[in-house]
Amino acid sequence: GALLQAWQAQQMAQMRQHDARYATVAAQHQAVMHRIGELAALIAHQPPERAAVSAAELGRELAQSRTDALQMEAVAADINRHGPENAALMAALGRWQAARERLWYRAESLLVQFDAQRQDAVAETAPAVRLEADLAEHTAYALVGELHARSQALTQRSLQAARVGAGLTVALLLLLALAVVRPALRALQPRPQRIDAAD
């Protein structure tokens, strides 16, 4: 009972650790998405020299976004390996992945158009990048919410398992006490003396 309880507690703690790490990376990714949208708007409206600086930063933010995404994919794999699959969490993950891919495509197109000095195309693409960035930021926020809900559910399950384990331990101790104490009490009781028939 105690070993099972310890194993369950360890599993729950490990899953909560993965979820916390995932939420941290998702929140960082959310900020990067927001910045990508801001940079797209700047590129479309800044003079060429300053727009070039913003385009270089956009390239760096896209690279950071890919790094964050790889970390999130790794943690998602850990979550599925160490705990039961959660349908709501997996759906939120899928929506975020789709939004992220669309954003990357739009932002890369914007950079290609900027490098080609196609200012009209840049002006048309920038609002689309901003829109996709907002959608990607929203899906990242929803993903963090699902992770938070999952972490709370795991905490409650861990507490419930601990209560059940404690109850079983107390019951087992009571049974052991009865098994040991009753024979001991019998042994301490005075035995009736036998009356010798010859007397």
KEKE-3310 file (N, C-alpha, C; in steps of 0.2 Angstrom, whole numbers, plus 5000, padded with zeros to 4 digits):
npx = (5004:5009:5020:5014:5007:5017:5023:5013:5012:5024:5023:5013:5019:5029:5022:5016:5027:5031:5020:5021:5033:5030:5020:5027:5036:5026:5021:5032:5033:5021:5023:5033:5026:5018:5027:5032:5020:5020:5032:5030:5021:5029:5039:5031:5028:5039:5054:5065:5078:5076:5067:5074:5081:5071:5067:5077:5077:5064:5068:5076:5067:5058:5067:5068:5055:5054:5063:5057:5045:5050:5054:5042:5036:5044:5041:5027:5028:5033:5023:5013:5019:5021:5009:4991:4983:4976:4961:4956:4968:4976:4969:4970:4983:4985:4978:4986:4998:4994:4990:5003:5011:5004:5007:5021:5023:5017:5025:5038:5036:5033:5046:5054:5047:5051:5065:5066:5062:5049:5038:5024:5019:5024:5016:5004:5005:5009:4998:4991:5001:5001:4988:4988:4998:4991:4981:4989:4995:4983:4979:4990:4989:4977:4981:4990:4981:4974:4984:4986:4974:4974:4986:4980:4970:4978:4984:4973:4970:4981:4981:4969:4973:4983:4975:4967:4977:4982:4971:4970:4982:4980:4969:4975:4985:4977:4971:4982:4986:4975:4977:4989:4987:4975:4979:4989:4982:4974:4984:4988:4977:4971:4973:4960:4962:4965:4956:4961:4955:4958:4958)
npy = (4994:5006:5007:5008:5020:5029:5027:5032:5045:5050:5048:5057:5069:5070:5072:5084:5092:5091:5097:5110:5115:5114:5124:5136:5137:5138:5150:5159:5157:5163:5176:5178:5176:5187:5198:5195:5198:5212:5216:5214:5223:5235:5233:5235:5249:5257:5267:5262:5259:5257:5248:5237:5233:5229:5218:5210:5207:5201:5189:5183:5181:5172:5161:5159:5156:5144:5136:5136:5129:5117:5113:5113:5102:5092:5091:5089:5076:5069:5071:5063:5051:5049:5050:5049:5051:5067:5073:5086:5093:5088:5093:5107:5108:5104:5114:5125:5121:5121:5135:5140:5135:5142:5155:5155:5153:5164:5174:5171:5173:5187:5191:5187:5194:5207:5207:5206:5218:5221:5232:5234:5221:5218:5227:5222:5209:5211:5214:5202:5194:5199:5196:5182:5181:5185:5176:5164:5168:5168:5154:5149:5154:5148:5135:5135:5137:5125:5117:5122:5118:5104:5102:5106:5096:5085:5087:5087:5073:5067:5071:5065:5051:5050:5052:5041:5031:5034:5030:5017:5012:5015:5007:4994:4994:4994:4981:4973:4977:4971:4958:4955:4960:4954:4940:4942:4948:4937:4928:4935:4934:4926:4909:4897:4887:4870:4858:4845:4829:4819:4826)
npz = (5000:5005:4996:4983:4985:4986:4973:4965:4969:4965:4951:4949:4953:4944:4932:4934:4935:4921:4915:4920:4915:4902:4901:4904:4893:4883:4887:4885:4871:4867:4869:4860:4848:4848:4847:4834:4826:4829:4823:4810:4807:4809:4799:4787:4788:4791:4787:4774:4779:4793:4793:4788:4799:4808:4800:4801:4815:4815:4808:4818:4828:4823:4822:4836:4839:4833:4840:4853:4849:4846:4859:4866:4859:4863:4877:4876:4871:4882:4892:4886:4887:4901:4907:4907:4891:4887:4880:4878:4880:4870:4859:4860:4859:4845:4838:4841:4835:4821:4820:4822:4812:4801:4804:4803:4789:4783:4789:4784:4771:4770:4774:4762:4752:4757:4756:4742:4739:4736:4739:4739:4740:4752:4760:4759:4764:4777:4786:4786:4792:4805:4809:4809:4819:4830:4831:4833:4845:4853:4853:4859:4872:4875:4876:4887:4897:4896:4901:4913:4919:4918:4927:4939:4940:4941:4953:4962:4961:4965:4979:4983:4981:4990:5002:5001:5002:5015:5023:5020:5025:5039:5042:5039:5050:5061:5059:5060:5073:5080:5077:5084:5097:5103:5105:5114:5125:5128:5133:5144:5153:5168:5170:5174:5189:5189:5197:5208:5207:5216:5228)
capx = (5000:5014:5024:5010:5005:5023:5024:5008:5014:5030:5020:5009:5023:5032:5017:5015:5033:5031:5015:5024:5039:5027:5017:5033:5038:5021:5020:5037:5031:5016:5026:5037:5021:5015:5032:5032:5015:5022:5038:5027:5018:5034:5042:5027:5027:5045:5058:5069:5084:5074:5063:5079:5083:5065:5066:5083:5074:5059:5071:5078:5061:5056:5071:5067:5049:5055:5066:5052:5041:5053:5054:5035:5035:5047:5037:5021:5029:5034:5017:5009:5023:5021:5002:4985:4982:4970:4958:4956:4975:4979:4965:4973:4990:4984:4976:4992:5002:4991:4991:5010:5013:5002:5011:5028:5023:5016:5031:5043:5034:5035:5054:5056:5045:5055:5072:5065:5060:5042:5035:5017:5017:5025:5011:4998:5006:5010:4992:4990:5005:4998:4982:4990:5001:4986:4978:4994:4995:4977:4980:4995:4985:4972:4985:4992:4975:4973:4989:4984:4968:4977:4990:4976:4967:4983:4985:4968:4970:4987:4978:4964:4977:4986:4970:4965:4983:4983:4966:4972:4987:4977:4965:4980:4988:4972:4970:4988:4985:4970:4980:4994:4985:4971:4982:4993:4977:4972:4990:4989:4972:4973:4969:4957:4966:4962:4955:4963:4950:4960:4957)
capy = (5000:5012:5008:5010:5027:5033:5027:5036:5052:5051:5049:5064:5075:5070:5075:5091:5095:5092:5103:5117:5116:5116:5131:5141:5137:5141:5157:5162:5157:5167:5183:5179:5177:5194:5202:5194:5203:5219:5218:5214:5230:5240:5233:5238:5256:5260:5269:5256:5257:5255:5242:5232:5231:5225:5212:5206:5205:5196:5183:5180:5179:5166:5156:5158:5153:5136:5133:5135:5124:5110:5111:5111:5096:5087:5091:5085:5068:5067:5071:5057:5045:5048:5051:5047:5056:5071:5075:5093:5096:5087:5097:5113:5107:5103:5121:5129:5119:5123:5142:5142:5134:5147:5161:5155:5153:5171:5179:5170:5176:5194:5192:5186:5200:5213:5206:5207:5225:5222:5235:5233:5215:5219:5231:5217:5203:5213:5213:5195:5191:5202:5192:5175:5181:5186:5169:5160:5170:5166:5147:5147:5156:5142:5129:5136:5136:5118:5114:5123:5114:5097:5102:5106:5090:5080:5089:5084:5066:5065:5072:5059:5045:5051:5051:5033:5027:5034:5026:5009:5011:5015:5000:4989:4995:4992:4974:4971:4978:4966:4951:4954:4962:4949:4934:4944:4948:4930:4925:4938:4932:4921:4902:4893:4882:4863:4855:4838:4824:4815:4829)
capz = (5000:5005:4990:4978:4986:4984:4966:4962:4971:4961:4944:4948:4953:4937:4927:4936:4933:4914:4913:4922:4910:4895:4902:4904:4886:4879:4888:4881:4864:4866:4869:4853:4843:4849:4844:4827:4823:4830:4819:4803:4806:4808:4792:4782:4789:4793:4781:4772:4784:4800:4791:4788:4806:4810:4797:4804:4821:4814:4807:4824:4832:4820:4824:4843:4839:4831:4846:4858:4847:4847:4866:4867:4856:4867:4883:4875:4871:4889:4895:4884:4889:4908:4909:4902:4886:4888:4874:4878:4879:4863:4854:4861:4855:4838:4836:4842:4830:4815:4820:4822:4805:4796:4805:4800:4782:4782:4791:4780:4764:4771:4773:4755:4749:4759:4753:4735:4738:4734:4745:4738:4743:4760:4763:4759:4768:4784:4790:4787:4797:4812:4811:4811:4825:4835:4832:4836:4852:4856:4854:4864:4878:4877:4878:4894:4901:4897:4905:4920:4921:4919:4933:4945:4941:4944:4960:4966:4960:4970:4986:4984:4981:4997:5007:5001:5005:5022:5026:5020:5030:5046:5042:5040:5056:5066:5059:5063:5081:5083:5077:5089:5104:5106:5108:5120:5130:5130:5136:5151:5157:5172:5169:5180:5191:5189:5204:5208:5209:5222:5235)
cpx = (5004:5018:5020:5008:5011:5024:5019:5009:5019:5028:5017:5014:5027:5028:5016:5021:5033:5026:5018:5029:5035:5023:5021:5035:5033:5020:5026:5035:5026:5018:5030:5032:5019:5021:5033:5026:5017:5028:5035:5024:5023:5037:5038:5027:5034:5049:5063:5075:5082:5070:5068:5081:5077:5065:5072:5080:5068:5062:5073:5072:5058:5060:5070:5060:5050:5058:5061:5047:5044:5053:5047:5033:5038:5043:5031:5022:5030:5028:5013:5013:5022:5013:4997:4984:4975:4968:4958:4963:4978:4975:4968:4980:4990:4982:4982:4997:5000:4992:4998:5013:5011:5006:5018:5028:5022:5022:5037:5042:5035:5042:5056:5054:5049:5062:5071:5063:5053:5038:5027:5015:5018:5019:5004:4999:5006:5004:4990:4994:5003:4992:4984:4994:4996:4982:4982:4995:4989:4977:4985:4993:4981:4976:4988:4987:4973:4978:4988:4979:4970:4981:4986:4972:4972:4984:4980:4968:4976:4985:4974:4968:4980:4981:4968:4971:4983:4977:4967:4977:4985:4973:4970:4983:4983:4971:4976:4988:4981:4973:4985:4991:4980:4974:4986:4988:4975:4978:4990:4983:4974:4969:4966:4961:4962:4962:4956:4957:4951:4959:4950)
cpy = (5006:5013:5010:5017:5031:5033:5032:5043:5054:5052:5056:5070:5076:5074:5082:5095:5096:5097:5110:5119:5118:5123:5136:5142:5140:5148:5161:5163:5162:5174:5184:5180:5184:5199:5201:5198:5210:5221:5218:5221:5235:5239:5236:5246:5260:5262:5262:5254:5254:5248:5236:5229:5227:5219:5207:5203:5200:5189:5179:5178:5173:5160:5154:5154:5145:5133:5131:5130:5117:5108:5109:5104:5090:5086:5087:5078:5066:5066:5065:5051:5044:5048:5049:5053:5060:5074:5082:5096:5094:5091:5104:5113:5107:5110:5125:5127:5121:5131:5144:5141:5140:5154:5161:5156:5161:5176:5177:5173:5183:5195:5192:5192:5206:5212:5207:5214:5226:5225:5235:5227:5215:5222:5227:5212:5205:5212:5206:5192:5193:5198:5185:5175:5182:5179:5164:5161:5167:5158:5145:5149:5150:5136:5129:5135:5129:5114:5116:5119:5107:5097:5102:5099:5084:5081:5086:5076:5063:5066:5066:5053:5045:5049:5043:5029:5028:5030:5019:5008:5011:5009:4994:4988:4992:4984:4971:4971:4972:4959:4950:4955:4956:4943:4936:4945:4942:4927:4928:4936:4926:4914:4899:4888:4875:4860:4847:4834:4820:4819:4829)
cpz = (5000:4999:4984:4979:4984:4977:4963:4963:4966:4954:4944:4949:4947:4932:4928:4934:4925:4912:4915:4917:4904:4896:4901:4897:4882:4881:4885:4874:4862:4865:4862:4848:4843:4845:4837:4823:4824:4824:4811:4802:4805:4801:4787:4782:4790:4786:4780:4777:4790:4799:4791:4795:4809:4807:4800:4811:4820:4812:4813:4829:4829:4822:4831:4843:4837:4837:4851:4856:4848:4855:4868:4865:4860:4874:4882:4874:4878:4893:4893:4886:4897:4911:4904:4897:4887:4882:4873:4877:4873:4858:4854:4858:4848:4835:4836:4836:4823:4814:4819:4815:4800:4797:4802:4793:4780:4783:4786:4773:4765:4771:4766:4751:4750:4756:4745:4734:4735:4739:4745:4741:4750:4763:4763:4763:4776:4789:4791:4792:4804:4814:4813:4817:4831:4836:4835:4844:4856:4858:4859:4871:4880:4879:4885:4898:4902:4901:4912:4923:4923:4925:4939:4946:4944:4951:4965:4966:4965:4977:4987:4985:4988:5002:5007:5004:5012:5026:5026:5025:5037:5047:5043:5047:5062:5065:5062:5071:5084:5083:5082:5096:5107:5108:5114:5126:5133:5135:5143:5155:5161:5170:5175:5182:5191:5196:5203:5210:5215:5229:5236)
residu = (GLY:ALA:LEU:LEU:GLN:ALA:TRP:GLN:ALA:GLN:GLN:MET:ALA:GLN:MET:ARG:GLN:HIS:ASP:ALA:ARG:TYR:ALA:THR:VAL:ALA:ALA:GLN:HIS:GLN:ALA:VAL:MET:HIS:ARG:ILE:GLY:GLU:LEU:ALA:ALA:LEU:ILE:ALA:HIS:GLN:PRO:PRO:GLU:ARG:ALA:ALA:VAL:SER:ALA:ALA:GLU:LEU:GLY:ARG:GLU:LEU:ALA:GLN:SER:ARG:THR:ASP:ALA:LEU:GLN:MET:GLU:ALA:VAL:ALA:ALA:ASP:ILE:ASN:ARG:HIS:GLY:PRO:GLU:ASN:ALA:ALA:LEU:MET:ALA:ALA:LEU:GLY:ARG:TRP:GLN:ALA:ALA:ARG:GLU:ARG:LEU:TRP:TYR:ARG:ALA:GLU:SER:LEU:LEU:VAL:GLN:PHE:ASP:ALA:GLN:ARG:GLN:ASP:ALA:VAL:ALA:GLU:THR:ALA:PRO:ALA:VAL:ARG:LEU:GLU:ALA:ASP:LEU:ALA:GLU:HIS:THR:ALA:TYR:ALA:LEU:VAL:GLY:GLU:LEU:HIS:ALA:ARG:SER:GLN:ALA:LEU:THR:GLN:ARG:SER:LEU:GLN:ALA:ALA:ARG:VAL:GLY:ALA:GLY:LEU:THR:VAL:ALA:LEU:LEU:LEU:LEU:LEU:ALA:LEU:ALA:VAL:VAL:ARG:PRO:ALA:LEU:ARG:ALA:LEU:GLN:PRO:ARG:PRO:GLN:ARG:ILE:ASP:ALA:ALA:ASP)
# end
